[in-house]
Amino acid sequence: MENKNSKTEITPNEALIDGLSFITQKLYGFVDGKRTNFMPVSELLVTLALPQDKKENDVNSEDVFIAVGRVLDILDSMQKRRDSELH
């Protein structure tokens, strides 16, 4: 019998893929129906939001989730500003 209370560990790579997907979807909202690949831009944004004091191999899932959250917060605020028409 499987323990339903056991935590499933998410790898940093899985967290990155999920986060990039969320960010890419958010970036599509800024483009009016044009076919564009935002995945490289999403990856760059997450990379810039990661802690600078850690080496690439030391980044964990929590670091990735925090970085993705930062990027999404910025994109949300950009969208609100655009939608409020206060430029």
Backbone as CSV, one residue per row, in Angstrom:
resi,resn,N_x,N_y,N_z,CA_x,CA_y,CA_z,C_x,C_y,C_z
1,MET,0.842,-1.171,0.000,0.000,0.000,0.000,0.892,1.240,0.000
2,GLU,0.534,2.200,-0.807,1.318,3.417,-0.945,0.918,4.433,0.117
3,ASN,1.892,5.111,0.664,1.645,6.140,1.664,1.208,7.425,0.966
4,LYS,-0.043,7.841,1.157,-0.574,9.027,0.496,-0.062,10.306,1.129
5,ASN,0.506,10.228,2.320,1.004,11.403,3.014,2.455,11.719,2.673
6,SER,3.111,10.841,1.905,4.511,11.089,1.581,4.619,12.247,0.591
7,LYS,5.636,13.077,0.805,5.849,14.234,-0.061,6.505,13.783,-1.357
8,THR,6.051,14.359,-2.450,6.691,14.115,-3.722,7.664,15.251,-3.965
9,GLU,8.921,14.932,-4.103,9.958,15.942,-4.306,9.962,16.370,-5.765
10,ILE,9.882,17.659,-5.973,9.934,18.214,-7.319,11.367,18.640,-7.581
11,THR,11.912,18.175,-8.680,13.297,18.522,-9.006,13.360,19.961,-9.501
12,PRO,14.515,20.598,-9.376,14.651,21.955,-9.891,14.332,22.044,-11.385
13,ASN,14.667,21.012,-12.130,14.398,21.012,-13.571,12.898,20.993,-13.845
14,GLU,12.151,20.188,-13.092,10.695,20.154,-13.243,10.070,21.494,-12.851
15,ALA,10.581,22.078,-11.776,10.077,23.379,-11.342,10.354,24.440,-12.396
16,LEU,11.527,24.366,-13.012,11.887,25.324,-14.055,10.972,25.187,-15.256
17,ILE,10.711,23.966,-15.687,9.840,23.738,-16.841,8.433,24.258,-16.570
18,ASP,7.902,23.962,-15.393,6.565,24.460,-15.031,6.546,25.986,-14.989
19,GLY,7.564,26.551,-14.361,7.634,28.002,-14.250,7.753,28.681,-15.598
20,LEU,8.581,28.124,-16.470,8.743,28.700,-17.807,7.433,28.658,-18.580
21,SER,6.678,27.606,-18.378,5.380,27.492,-19.043,4.431,28.596,-18.584
22,PHE,4.381,28.835,-17.269,3.520,29.903,-16.731,3.939,31.268,-17.260
23,ILE,5.243,31.518,-17.248,5.744,32.812,-17.706,5.483,32.995,-19.201
24,THR,5.701,31.949,-19.977,5.464,32.023,-21.415,4.004,32.344,-21.705
25,GLN,3.086,31.707,-20.992,1.661,31.998,-21.168,1.362,33.455,-20.840
26,LYS,1.975,33.965,-19.788,1.758,35.353,-19.397,2.318,36.303,-20.463
27,LEU,3.468,35.975,-21.027,4.066,36.823,-22.057,3.226,36.858,-23.327
28,TYR,2.561,35.766,-23.643,1.679,35.751,-24.821,0.577,36.801,-24.708
29,GLY,0.203,37.150,-23.497,-0.830,38.156,-23.289,-0.399,39.551,-23.722
30,PHE,0.894,39.755,-23.903,1.394,41.057,-24.317,1.522,41.181,-25.831
31,VAL,1.256,40.108,-26.551,1.408,40.113,-28.004,0.044,39.869,-28.628
32,ASP,-0.286,40.637,-29.620,-1.598,40.537,-30.260,-1.623,39.474,-31.354
33,GLY,-1.712,38.224,-30.954,-1.902,37.117,-31.892,-0.714,36.799,-32.784
34,LYS,0.446,37.349,-32.507,1.626,37.059,-33.322,2.259,35.771,-32.830
35,ARG,2.728,34.966,-33.759,3.408,33.723,-33.395,4.825,34.056,-32.941
36,THR,5.096,33.802,-31.702,6.392,34.126,-31.123,6.767,33.032,-30.139
37,ASN,8.057,32.723,-30.074,8.542,31.750,-29.099,9.130,32.511,-27.920
38,PHE,8.410,32.536,-26.813,8.845,33.251,-25.626,9.644,32.399,-24.661
39,MET,9.827,31.125,-24.964,10.525,30.245,-24.023,11.938,30.748,-23.703
40,PRO,12.743,31.180,-24.694,14.075,31.698,-24.340,14.010,32.952,-23.461
41,VAL,13.039,33.823,-23.723,12.867,35.027,-22.908,12.456,34.632,-21.495
42,SER,11.548,33.673,-21.379,11.108,33.197,-20.060,12.280,32.638,-19.278
43,GLU,13.102,31.848,-19.945,14.261,31.251,-19.273,15.239,32.330,-18.814
44,LEU,15.443,33.338,-19.635,16.325,34.436,-19.260,15.792,35.173,-18.030
45,LEU,14.492,35.453,-18.013,13.891,36.150,-16.877,14.038,35.358,-15.586
46,VAL,13.807,34.058,-15.649,13.946,33.216,-14.446,15.405,33.174,-14.016
47,THR,16.304,33.042,-14.962,17.734,33.000,-14.640,18.167,34.278,-13.931
48,LEU,17.673,35.408,-14.413,18.020,36.682,-13.789,17.403,36.826,-12.396
49,ALA,16.278,36.175,-12.167,15.600,36.275,-10.874,16.132,35.284,-9.837
50,LEU,16.948,34.331,-10.253,17.516,33.358,-9.313,18.549,34.033,-8.418
51,PRO,18.773,33.478,-7.230,19.779,34.050,-6.334,21.160,34.073,-7.003
52,GLN,21.803,35.208,-6.952,23.100,35.363,-7.612,24.243,34.701,-6.852
53,ASP,24.033,34.441,-5.566,25.097,33.880,-4.747,25.198,32.360,-4.844
54,LYS,24.328,31.733,-5.621,24.357,30.281,-5.748,24.882,29.892,-7.121
55,LYS,25.637,28.799,-7.140,26.089,28.255,-8.412,24.938,27.507,-9.056
56,GLU,25.023,27.276,-10.346,23.929,26.638,-11.084,23.534,25.298,-10.487
57,ASN,24.493,24.535,-10.013,24.200,23.211,-9.453,23.602,23.281,-8.054
58,ASP,23.712,24.432,-7.387,23.205,24.584,-6.023,21.769,25.086,-5.962
59,VAL,21.186,25.435,-7.097,19.821,25.955,-7.131,18.846,24.808,-6.882
60,ASN,17.902,25.015,-5.963,16.923,23.969,-5.671,15.540,24.383,-6.172
61,SER,14.575,23.515,-5.997,13.214,23.766,-6.481,12.610,25.023,-5.860
62,GLU,12.850,25.236,-4.576,12.299,26.408,-3.903,12.843,27.700,-4.524
63,ASP,14.146,27.703,-4.846,14.746,28.875,-5.498,14.057,29.166,-6.832
64,VAL,13.779,28.110,-7.579,13.123,28.267,-8.881,11.709,28.801,-8.694
65,PHE,10.950,28.240,-7.732,9.582,28.709,-7.484,9.571,30.189,-7.088
66,ILE,10.514,30.592,-6.250,10.598,31.989,-5.835,10.916,32.880,-7.030
67,ALA,11.862,32.459,-7.864,12.236,33.240,-9.043,11.066,33.374,-10.007
68,VAL,10.355,32.272,-10.234,9.182,32.303,-11.118,8.131,33.251,-10.540
69,GLY,7.921,33.191,-9.243,6.963,34.083,-8.596,7.331,35.542,-8.781
70,ARG,8.614,35.854,-8.680,9.071,37.235,-8.884,8.763,37.701,-10.299
71,VAL,9.087,36.852,-11.267,8.848,37.215,-12.667,7.356,37.388,-12.922
72,LEU,6.543,36.462,-12.416,5.094,36.566,-12.618,4.518,37.815,-11.954
73,ASP,5.038,38.177,-10.781,4.584,39.403,-10.117,4.881,40.634,-10.965
74,ILE,6.061,40.669,-11.543,6.427,41.798,-12.408,5.537,41.840,-13.638
75,LEU,5.296,40.688,-14.244,4.432,40.649,-15.429,2.998,41.046,-15.084
76,ASP,2.521,40.623,-13.904,1.182,41.030,-13.463,1.088,42.542,-13.313
77,SER,2.119,43.136,-12.707,2.081,44.586,-12.526,2.177,45.305,-13.868
78,MET,2.935,44.752,-14.797,3.004,45.341,-16.145,1.643,45.266,-16.835
79,GLN,0.974,44.140,-16.675,-0.339,43.965,-17.291,-1.367,44.920,-16.681
80,LYS,-1.333,45.080,-15.372,-2.258,46.007,-14.707,-2.023,47.434,-15.184
81,ARG,-0.767,47.793,-15.322,-0.457,49.133,-15.802,-0.946,49.331,-17.229
82,ARG,-0.735,48.322,-18.064,-1.194,48.403,-19.457,-2.710,48.497,-19.515
83,ASP,-3.391,47.693,-18.709,-4.849,47.662,-18.714,-5.453,48.929,-18.123
84,SER,-4.732,49.610,-17.248,-5.265,50.843,-16.645,-5.114,52.031,-17.574
85,GLU,-4.374,51.844,-18.642,-4.140,52.877,-19.646,-3.445,54.095,-19.072
86,LEU,-2.728,53.919,-17.986,-1.892,54.984,-17.425,-0.469,54.742,-17.884
87,HIS,-0.078,55.353,-18.945,1.258,55.109,-19.498,2.144,56.208,-19.113
